[in-house]
Amino acid sequence: MPRAKLVAQKREAAAALLDGRALPEGGAWATKARNAAEARLREMGLPVKRDEYWRYTDPRRLTDANVQPGKLHAQDDETPVFDAVDRVKLVFVDGVFDASASDAPELAGVEICHLAEAARADLHWARDLFGVLEARGQVPVARPLASLNSAFATEGLLIRVTGKAEKPVSLIYQRKDPAAEALTHHVIRLEAGAELTLLENGPVAARYNQVLEMDIADGAVLHHVRAQGRDHERAGATHLFARLGAEAQFKSFTLSANGALTRNEAVIWLDGAEGSAHIAGTTVGDGAFHHDDTVFINHAAPRCESRQVFKKVLRHGAVGVFQGKILVDQAAQLTDGYQISQSLLLDENAQFLAKPELEIYADDVKCSHGSTSGEIDQSQLFYLRARGVPEDQAKLLLVLAFLAEALEEIADPVLAEDLRGKMEAWLKRRA
């Protein structure tokens, strides 16, 4: 199909989705941002599988007018994620914030308000961020589902941190409606020298679209840990946009288990010298499971470090995708960029598709990337079996060892051990 015809079809699909759909009402700054996001979406059109960065993942389930309802996951005896952590719990039910089920936000020692409330105000600090980082993230790769979110999301939290947060902020997503669709948009600003741990977990909805815009000022530290699990039939797209100042630190880790279709996108800009950005993830998939990590890190300042570490364990037809890029601008001398994506295929029906990329314009850098895919090492399995370890237990130990490098990216050992336990429990149930 000629490119012009494809672009026209994508725009027609976006127009069909948007025509007759009114933008949420709000103050001048929110309305301006929403109008700009809608215009971007109409210009880009909806994504299709022929797009370069959607070639491994069919987006139709994320863009269809009708949501495919999924069965609600029955709760089991497993301890809830992050339950051992002293945190401030902020609860969303079917994508809508539930203040009655949440802790008092002020317990975190940071400024937190609801997106819809702030959007009605004439002035708010979020006006400089809402939709701004998302718009920047549209170059060089279009991300139309993120623009759809900026245009229409009314649910989400705006979090501003000026010092060290007293407790982690925990966003908990509960689901009660089998056909719920959720659009959530969170904006996080860390002022110079501030520090925050942000936790996320829960099934969210049958279909969800999330945007996280994060502005991390000079010397600030943000830890982000997310668990996507429980719901076997969910379809979701998440978009993380993070801008780092000088000497800022950002670490993001995602554990993904279950789900019919998940696409996690991350766009990170290292705009200040000596910044550090680590993004990692572990994925365990079984059966009708498709998981896509698409990451773009832009080194725009000197002496910055980035790490991408992604591990996927797949079987029974599960599909894993990794698309990761490191872009080093000419000014970003002494860059240290590392990227690794690996999969462990537990049978011949699983599939791993990888597209690692480096684009370097500076001449004094240390950058590396690699991608591997394979099965359990039979010599290692034999070693454990020869020492009396039962086969199922030996395989479990080897899988957990394979995932360990990604878990090491979590700074808090309590959080790391909690998620390791969740992975081990999932693998035992699926053994």
Order of alpha helices (4+ residues) and beta strands (2+ residues): alpha-alpha-alpha-beta-beta-beta-alpha-alpha-alpha-beta-beta-beta-beta-beta-beta-beta-beta-beta-beta-beta-beta-beta-beta-beta-beta-alpha-alpha-alpha
